[in-house]
Amino acid sequence: MVSGFQDIHQEYQTILAELKQKADSQDSETRAQRYMRFHDQYANAFAQMSTTSKIDMLQILATGNDEGSKLKGPKLLDKASEYISIMDG
């Protein structure tokens, strides 16, 4: 089970890296800043979550690997972060 969470956590890190890479590749400074705001928002939110919330977040991200999942990558990360913030109050 721990290995599974490590794999999902690595996927989370990959999504963050993709957002940073996308920000770095933008021609427009405004768009680059927008992507970096998303990156920083998700990274900071995850760092401040309780252990239970982090586990919940990783479990939600794991659903993106399910066949037929419509949400993947940054979109899934956005919805998962929103859900966790609502649940944490």
N, C-alpha and C positions, 0 to 999 in steps of 0.2 A: 504494500500500500504506500509506503514512504517513497519508493521508487517512482510510482505513478504520479505522486504529487511533485516530485522533483522534475519529472518530464513536463508536467503541466506548467510548473513554475518557469521552466526553461522556455516554453512556448510564450508565456507572458513576457519574459525578457526579450524574446525575439520580436514580439509585437511592438514593444517599446523601441527597440532598435530600428525597426522598419519605419516607425513614425519619425524618429530622429533623422534617418537617412532620407526620408521623403522631404523633411524640412530643409535639409542641407542641399537638396537637388532643385529647390524652387528658384525660378528666375526672379520672382517678385519677393521683396523683403516682407511685405505684408503677409503673403501666403506662408512664407517660412516661419514667421512669428506665430501664425495661427497654429501650424503643426507643432511647434515647440511648446505652445501653451497646452495643447492636448497632452503631449508627452509629459510635461512637468506636472500637470494636474493628475494624471493617472499614477505617475511614479510617487508623488507626494501622498496621494490618498492611500495608496497601498502601504506605504511606509508607516502611516499613522493608524492603520487598522489594527484591531485586536487580532490575536492568533486565530480565534474562531472565525472572524470575518475574512481573514486571508484564506483560510481553508474553504469557506463558502465561495469566495471569489474564484479560486482555482477550480472548484467543482463546476461552477457556472461556465468558466472558460473551457472546461473539458467537453461541454455539450457541443461546442463548435466542431469537434472531431466526428460527431455522429453523422451518419449518412442522412442526407436530406436536411441538414441544418441550414437554415437560411441566413443566420448571423454568424459571421466569422471575423477574425482579426480585430481591427480597431472598432468596428461597429458593435461587435459582441462585447469588447472591453468597455465601451461606453455604456451600454445597457447594464452590464454587470456592476460597474462602478455606481451607476445611478441606483440600482436595486439595493446594493449593500449600504449606501449612504442613507437610503430611506429606512432600511431595517435597523440600522444603528441609531437612527433618530437624530 
